[in-house]
Amino acid sequence: MSKPMRAKVVCREVKVFEGSENVTFRPVCKQDGPYPADGLDENNTFAKYSPSGEFSLLIANPALLGVYKPGQAFYVDFTPTTL
């Protein structure tokens, strides 16, 4: 079985449909100027090991509509399970 993994992602886009939203997430990168010389920036650390990717979720739960906004960052934990 694979090991757990934590990713740090940012919401890039929310497309609103009738009764649902398609929310797209991508790995973080530094947005506000250059990385520090010592490289000690959390987004830099995550981007080093997960430099690219994307996933989308179609959300139809009424309690979650409007919750996710572009620019918000999230930790996403991938924990192995069985089907």
C-alpha positions as CSV (number, residue, x, y, z in Angstrom):
1,M,0.0,0.0,0.0
2,S,1.3,3.5,-0.8
3,K,2.3,6.1,1.9
4,P,0.1,9.0,2.9
5,M,0.9,12.3,1.2
6,R,0.1,15.9,2.0
7,A,-0.2,18.5,-0.8
8,K,-0.7,22.2,-0.6
9,V,-3.0,23.5,-3.3
10,V,-4.7,26.7,-4.3
11,C,-8.2,27.1,-5.7
12,R,-7.6,28.5,-9.2
13,E,-11.1,28.6,-10.7
14,V,-14.8,28.1,-9.7
15,K,-17.3,27.6,-12.5
16,V,-20.9,28.0,-11.3
17,F,-23.6,25.9,-12.8
18,E,-27.3,25.5,-11.8
19,G,-27.1,23.6,-8.5
20,S,-23.4,22.8,-8.7
21,E,-19.9,24.2,-9.0
22,N,-16.8,22.9,-10.7
23,V,-13.8,23.8,-8.5
24,T,-10.2,23.5,-9.9
25,F,-7.2,23.2,-7.7
26,R,-3.4,23.4,-8.6
27,P,-0.2,23.0,-6.5
28,V,1.0,26.2,-4.8
29,C,3.8,28.4,-5.9
30,K,5.1,31.7,-4.6
31,Q,3.0,34.6,-5.8
32,D,4.3,37.6,-3.9
33,G,7.9,38.3,-5.2
34,P,11.0,36.2,-5.3
35,Y,11.7,33.3,-3.0
36,P,14.0,34.0,-0.1
37,A,17.7,33.3,-0.6
38,D,17.6,30.4,1.9
39,G,14.7,28.8,0.1
40,L,12.8,28.6,3.4
41,D,9.3,29.3,2.1
42,E,6.5,26.8,2.7
43,N,5.1,27.2,-0.8
44,N,8.6,26.7,-2.2
45,T,9.0,23.5,-0.2
46,F,5.7,22.1,-1.5
47,A,6.3,23.3,-5.1
48,K,9.8,21.6,-5.1
49,Y,8.2,18.1,-4.7
50,S,4.9,18.7,-6.5
51,P,5.7,21.3,-9.1
52,S,2.7,20.8,-11.3
53,G,-0.7,19.2,-11.5
54,E,-4.4,19.9,-11.3
55,F,-7.6,18.4,-10.1
56,S,-11.2,19.4,-10.3
57,L,-14.2,18.6,-8.1
58,L,-17.8,18.9,-9.2
59,I,-19.6,20.0,-6.0
60,A,-23.3,19.5,-5.8
61,N,-23.7,19.6,-2.0
62,P,-25.8,22.8,-1.3
63,A,-23.9,23.4,2.0
64,L,-20.6,23.7,0.1
65,L,-21.7,25.9,-2.8
66,G,-19.9,29.3,-2.6
67,V,-17.5,28.0,0.0
68,Y,-14.4,27.7,-2.2
69,K,-13.0,30.9,-3.7
70,P,-10.1,31.5,-6.2
71,G,-6.9,32.3,-4.3
72,Q,-7.7,30.3,-1.2
73,A,-5.0,27.7,-0.2
74,F,-5.7,24.3,1.3
75,Y,-3.8,21.2,2.5
76,V,-5.0,18.0,0.9
77,D,-4.2,14.7,2.5
78,F,-4.0,11.6,0.4
79,T,-4.5,8.6,2.8
80,P,-4.5,5.1,1.4
81,T,-7.8,3.2,1.8
82,T,-9.6,0.3,0.1
83,L,-12.4,0.6,-2.4
